């Protein structure tokens, strides 16, 4: 059990959707009171189970709407599953919505310490990492500027640099390597590979199957919320490409 990092057991995630068009909040409230709002339920995930061991790199693949991001959010603790359970062993760095923890009225420097605190790092730790964050993000001249004036690419650079400091036990990455220019994407990929070489466990979602093949040794293949396969990345990525 000492090598087990993530245990997903019979996880299902159910959502409810209104099945009729409602034009305003007022209309929705009135129809709700009168019990005229019909709701349909669907499963974003249905009885999914798998385990990830220390140092493994696991990609989640599947078409849009297959449940990949929902699964990562449940593992990261952002969502609670309708059924089943997820057990995580060790420290975790989730890169799910880059910049979600930023205060856009604060400067980039101030956000480094704010985001660091959200991730569980002390101010002293963040001070020791600060120069590395500035260097990696390539935002030196802009660190005293308000983040609200940043482009989405600049925000992503800063958020990625903060989230990947140190050596977390588990790194969760959801589509964040699709932002910014190609050179910076390669830089991010090199940092992730370096973390893997040093024992970090990776859970990874990307639209790029080539990125998944490059970074991941195993894949969880989801199809309409169900697990179609779990195993060797090279085999299942190839099969996925020929669907």
N, C-alpha and C positions, 0 to 999 in steps of 0.2 A: 504493500500500500504506500510505501515511502516514495515511490516514483510516480504515483498517480497525482496529476495536477488538476484535471477537470473531469467530473463524473456527471454525465447527463442521463437521467433516468426517466424514461416514459414521459417526456415533456410534450404537453399539448398547449396550444395558445388559441383561445377562441375570442373572436371579436363580433360585436353586434353592429349591424348597419341598418339605417332607416331605409325601407324599401319603397318609399314614395317621396316625391319632390315636395319640399317645404321651402317657401320663399323667404321666410324671416324667422327670427327667434321667437317673436310674438306668436306667429302662427304655429310654430312647433310646440310652444308651451300650452296654447289653447287646445291643440289636437292631443297633446299628451294627457291633459286633464280629462278630456273627453274619451281618452283611451282609443283615439283614432289613428295613432301612429303605429304602423306595423314594422316590426324589426325582423331582419333576417340575420342568422348567425352563420359564420364560416370559421373554419379552422386554418389559421396561418401556419400552424404546426400540429402534427397529429402523431402522438406516441413515438417521439424520436428519442433514441438512446445511443450513446457512444461514450468512449473514454479517451482522454488524451494524457499521455505520459510525459514526464519531464524531458525537456529538450526537443520534443516533437514539434513539427510545423504542419499544421492542418489547415487546408483551404476548404471553404464552403462554396460549392458550385451549384448552379441551377439557373433557370430562366428567371426573369423579373417576376416577383410575386411568389417565388417558391418557398420563402421563409428564411432566407439566409440572414438578413439584417435583424429580423425578429429574434432569431436564435442567438446572435451575438449580443443583442441587448439584454436578453434573459441571462446569459452567462455573466455579463458585466454588472448585473443587478439593477439595470435601468427599468426592466419590466419583471413582473412576477408571473410565472406560468399559471394557466388555468388548472392544469393537472401536472403531476410529476414534480421532479426536483432537480436542482443543479447544485453540486458541491464543488467549491473552488479551494484549492490549497495554495497558499502563498500570496505574494503581493501582485497586484494587477495594474497595468497601464492601459486604459481603454482609449483608442483613437477611433471614436464612432462618429461624433459630430464635432469636427475641428472648430475651435473657437467658441463652443457652446458655453464655456465657463468664463468668457471674457466680459469685462465691463467696458463697453465701447467709448465711454467718456473718459476713461483713464488712459494714461500713456502705455506704450508697449512695455516699458520697464516696470511700471506698477502692475501690469497684468501678469508679468513673469512671476511675481511674488504671490499675487492673488491666485493664479492658476496652480502654482506650486502648492499652496495651502490646501486647495480643493483636492489635489492629488495626494495629500497627506505628508508633504515635505515641510520641514521647519524653515524659518527664514535663513538660518545659518547654512542649511543645506543648499538652499536656492542661491545664496550669495556665492557659495563655492562652485555652483554650476553656471553662474550667470554669464561669464565670458564665453563658455562653450556654447551656450544658447545663442548668444549674439553672433558668434562666428559661424555656427551652423546655419542659422536663419539668413545670414548675409544682410541683416537689417541694422547694422551699426549706426548709420546716420539718422535713423528714424526712431530710435528707442525712446526718445523724449517727446515723440509725437503721439497724439491721441489715436487710438486704434480705429475710431470711426472714420478716419481719413485714409485708412489702408484699403488696398484692393483685396479681393477675395484670396488671391494668390499670396499676398503678404501675410494675411491672417493665417492661412494654412501653413506657411513656412514657420511662423512663430509658434503656432500650436503644436506642430509636429516636433519642433526642437525642444519644447518644454516637456511634452509627453514622453519623449524617448531618452530623458536624462537617466543616468544611473543604470542599473541592471535589474529591471523588474523580473519576477518569476514568470509572469504571463503577459504577453503583449497581444492586445486585441485590435485588429486593423480592419476598418470597414470602408473600402473605396477611397481612402485618403490619398493613395498614390496616383489618382487620376487628375489631381490638381497641380497647377503650376506648370512650368516649362519642363521639357523632356530631360534636360540636364539635371534639374533639381530632383525630378522623379528618380533618376538613377542614383543620385546622392542619398536619397531616402532609402532606396532599396539596399544600397551598400551598408547603411547604418543598421537596417534590420538584419541583414546577413551577419554582420559583426556581433549583434546581440545573440543571434542563434548560435554562433560559434562559441559564445561564452555561456551557453546553457539556458537562455531564455526559451520559453515555450511560446509558440505563435499560433494564433487563430486568425485567419485571414480571409477577407472577402474582396474580390475584384472582378470587374467585367472582363478583364484580360486573362484568358486561360493561360497565355504564355507567362504572365507574371505568377500565376498560381503554380505552374510547372517549375518555374525558376526558384520559387521560395519554399514550396511545400513538398513534404515527403508523402503525405496522405491527404485524401479529400473526403469530405462528407458531401454526398450528392443528394440534394433535396429536389423533390418534384411535387409541386402543389401541396407543400407542407409535410409530405411523407419522405422518409429516407429511402432513396432508391439504392444507394450503395455507400460503403465506407471501406476505404482501403488505399492501395497504391496509387499515388498521384499520376504517374506516367500512364498507367493503364486506363484509369477512368477519365482523365483529361482527354486522352485520345479518343475514347468512346464517345465522350460528350461532344467533341469537335465534329464527329461524323453522324450526329443525330439528324 
